[in-house]
Amino acid sequence: MAPIKIGLVGLSTSSTATNWAVLAHLPYLQSEHGKSLYEIVALCNSSVESARKSVKHYGLAESVKTYGSPEDLAADPDVELVVCVVGVKAHYNVCLPAVKAGKDVYTELPFATNIKQMQELKDEAEKKGVRTIMGCQGQAHEAVLLIKKMIAEGKIGKPLSTTVVSFSGFPLDKPLPLSFRMLAERDGGANFATIWFLHNINCVLEVFGELEAFSSVMGIDHPTVEIMDPAQSGTIVETVKKECPDNILLQGRFESGTLISYQMRAGKAFPGEPGCRWLINGDKGDILLTSPRGCFDIEHIGIEIKYRQAGQEEAEIIALPEDELSGLEQPAQNVGRLYDAYAKGKTNMYADWRDALKIHKFIDELFRRGDSSTPFGEPAAYRWE
């Protein structure tokens, strides 16, 4: 099979410490395994000059074409798959021309700024008959796949309940860099709920399926946040009101009947405690996943899975399986598995835009049910008058 020809959007030479294209996409695409399936043939940045600079900086082939607009990239007949790795506010403007040109598109999560944009992108993709990939890399995580396999094999019998306690590891009570200001905004598309919470809960949904019923409550633990400018030696340039919750609680029941209790909050876990603790109880056994990171979909370092058979006092550690991508840098492993699944036609291994629209509608529903600006639940009737 000839390598799939990629047009990559967002491979910048600046801010490499937070550049997801550099951390998670490029290591796979430049690996021998990745190059057997894909070829970067075009690069699109904010300008042609910026794209040319990136081609040279990252050692890409001299034949790679450079563009300064999504429309020009979409018009390139050699590009088969457009990969969008830019800020969410630019997703719509990058992806729509690509889809209209009949290109397949891989875009990162969050999908777009709002449901209207997402619906239009999804509808246009279906109209054109193109394939789409959503960057929910947790679905390809070896730990998630292992837990699914153990449950399918009956290791814990009937799953009765699952409990998740997770921390973002990103303290939203500390000053935010100017480029991260959108994390305080509810309508900007990229915030605590649509990034940390969404990635994390998607792993749980991958194991248990759809929710049949749920209730939620959200809190804004830190109502204001300072914004600092790294270019001015970290000088605080403004203080903004936080519009998006940084503490999310959910309880519900899956269509299978399994119950869920879930909490994710901003900040770090208590010293000595895991960043994520995910317990699954069945009528014949239990599974426990612990991870130093709350968003464990990013990497495998420190992840431990334990299994205890019903009636046993001790639990055994279950080793994570390895594959040809296990030697890659951590952020690139699960992203690479999405690329592999797409190239090999394994559509059950990755989310498409239809799935993305659905889970973003879930987030919207979560807001409507649990927004801290409205009363939560029924009034407590037991209280003393």
Phi, psi and omega in degrees: 000131178291144179302143177286131185271121187255139166250111188261129181246120174110016178274088185266158175266356179255156177055044183296339180292336180238012182275104185296329177298321180286317185284321192245333183263310187299319180302323177289311185295335179263359176282159179299320178296313181298320181291341176286342182246336186223154174221124175283114182250347181208151180227136179232122175236193181292342176208159177298320180300317178296319179296318178297320178298320180291322178303314180290316185299321184261010174067033177283163182299144179297339181282351180297126180278149184239138182225157179244007178212147178299327181295319179293320177297315182297333181279353181286116183292342181280337183282125178257325182230121175267127180250115185259109180232063179233178177300149188301330181295342179260355185303312183301312183290336177277316189281324184298313177299324180295315180294317180298333178275001178083019179272146166289152185223133170251122176231149181282165176268140000294157186294304180204185187288325183210170183297324180300314178296317180299316180298317180296317179296315180297315181295319180294322178296318179292322179298319182276347180072028180268158176270145181229151178230135174253135185284056174266075190293344179299333179296334180261003182295134181300326180293317179295315179296323179294316179297317177301317181295316181297319179292317180297328179279358177082019183300326181247011182070221178279122177294124183263316182203160175220139183231127181234129171234123189218152179234142183291330186080353181250102186287107182280003174267358179262160178303137178262139172300152182306323182289348180254014182304328184298341180295340178272351185263138178279324187262006182278348177096335182237108181206186183303319183288319186271354177247284186297307182297314185296314178300318184289311182293333179297327176296320180292317178296327178297327180278317190254350179088203187278150174281137176271323180204147177200160170229157183212157172219140181235148178226149172253095185292328182236096189296334178232158178217140178275144178248125181243153182252108179302331181290344178248038178058035177079018180297134177288121184256340176193163173239125184242153175281130181280127183259343185250140180297151175238014177213114186236128177237140181219138171227143182186193181221132176281165179300335178285346184102347178295135179270153178227138170231125191219134171222136171224131179226158178289157179102188183256156178290163175299142181309130180090348179262152180288156175290334175218132175233114185239110182251134177237120181253129176238174181281354178233006180166176183224153175234136178231123173251131172234145181215140175298331180261139175295315176270080187286354179292344183284320184207171184255352187303124176080358179289136178226134176243127179241147179231131177234123177283144180304135180091348180266145179274331184255151177251151177252146178276130180258120182289142175287137177291160178238156177219192185291350180259358184294342180272354179287163172303146190306310183298338185273345186295306183289325174297319177298326179291329173293315177302315179301314182298318179296313183297328184262006177072021180272077187293342178283354184263355180214157178273145173252187185290334175295316177297319182297316179298319181297315183286331174289327174294326174298316178298317178299318179294323177300316178298314183297325183277327191239013181302132184291352179278352179239155179299146180254128173071184177278146176303142179288119185275344188280344191294150179296142176282000000 
